[in-house]
Amino acid sequence: MEPGNNSQIILIVDDNPTNLEVLSEALMITGLQVAVALDGESAIEQVQYHPPDLILLDVMMPGIDGFETCRRLKANPLTQEIPIIFMTALSETESKVKGLSVGAVDYITKPFQQEEVLARVKVHLQLHHLNQRLEIQNGLLQQFNETLEQRVQERTADLQQAQVQLIQQEKLSALGQLVAGIAHEINNPVNFIYGNFPPAKHYIQDLFDLISLYQARYAEPSKEISDKIEEIDLDFLRLDLPKLLDSMQVGSERIREIVLSLRNFSRLDEADFKQVDLHDGIENTLLILGHRLNAKSEKYRIQIAKNYGDIPPVACFPGQLNQVIMNLLVNAIDALEHSIKERSEPVSPSIHICTHRIENNWIQVQIKDNGSGMPEAIRQKIFDPFFTTKPVGKGTGLGLAISHQIIVEKHGGKIECHSILGQGTEFTLQIPIDQLEPEHERSLSFEYQTTEKMH
């Protein structure tokens, strides 16, 4: 069964008729067949006699909820291979982790975005199709020669590449949702507070002027008023209250700067291929990572040395390029923190960032740390998908693989790693200054605008 074939069936399990109608219409337009169920029990029964290729499963339903429904389907050998995508209005990480832990392959957050639903369904149908074909080929492996073995390896590589692309899309999508949430939940009230500081200062000064006028006209106030003036220390209040308002205004300005940096980092309104200032992306990333660079302990405080060259705007996918800078800086910070713990002698951890123009139409960025470096055997594998030297639970082995894909495949550039054991590691990336957006990349641009419009 090829992906996109009309025989592919999607089972939608939801007790909301509106959701069923909207999703059914969107999926049938693409040529897929749709079956529906209103609760978990009927869905389990329906799957027994007519297994679908993929299940869209609501979490909150009458009777057994989505988690229990998924658990039962995964416990049945006849249905355990069917991919399940949760549909939920829950935004807590704990709920998402619970859904993935019981066997779901992904989740979609309500309210639905039609493009997102279709994209996720398409990807997981392709992955399911690849898994099915991989199982068939593995079964025939014992009967055929080395040529068949090579074909199986090629299919495995295809599956691995699809997984890398899916995880990359999920990371960028999650980051876009985070920034949109911050912009909506924090930026508006902060702007309200910031905008009210000038009139508040003016009103307070008017009150002080009125008090001064009273004191001038009534030099001998009653004992009750004199006691109150002494109790609140009116002279100190006149001096300190304006300073207090100034401090609050500076704080609100700082919050606005951080929110702006987050928006610029993920480029919610600039997800297309366009020209940007590469230095802005680096500075915004450093600001976001400030809590790790400026550790409370002097021992773990990392110095940043910047040597920015005179470079023009670069044609790129801004959000994806910022993700590469983020991955490289996070890796450098992790390496330095590990080096500080392992070395017995004092270390002054530092990261050097250098940018300059090379060969007329190319930009080079170098990010170098003075950590403990890595042996050559490890350095040769660092761009391989799922390869990591970090402990279990600390890394997926995808950050550098994704970075390599973004630079090489999506920007036609180069990325290299040089490391000397005991001295440190340097990553060098090069991208063209001017290039046309690859025709096949336009469909891969991640549309953060959709997330923004939700708010």
Secondary structure, DSSP 8 states (H G I E B T S, - for coil): --TT-TT-EEEEE-S-HHHHHHHHHHHHHTT-EEEEESSHHHHHHHHHHS--SEEEEESS-SSS-HHHHHHHHHHSTTTTTS-EEEEES---HHHHHHHHHTT-SEEEESS--HHHHHHHHHHHHHHHHHHHHHHHHHHHTTTS-HHHHHHHHHHHHHHHHHHHHHHHHHHHHHHHHHHHHHIIIIIHHHHHHHHHHHHHHHHHHHHHHHHHHHHHH-SS--HHHHHHHHHHTHHHHHHHHHHHHHHHHHHHHHHHHHHHHHHHHHTTT--SSEEE-HHHHHHHHHHHTHHHHS-SSGGG--EEEEEE-----EEE-HHHHHHHHHHHHHHHHHHHHHHHHH-SS----EEEEEEEEETTTEEEEEEEE-S----HHHHTTTTSTT---S-TTT--S-HHHHHHIIIIIITS-EEEEEEETTTEEEEEEEEESS----GGGGGGS--HHHHHHT-
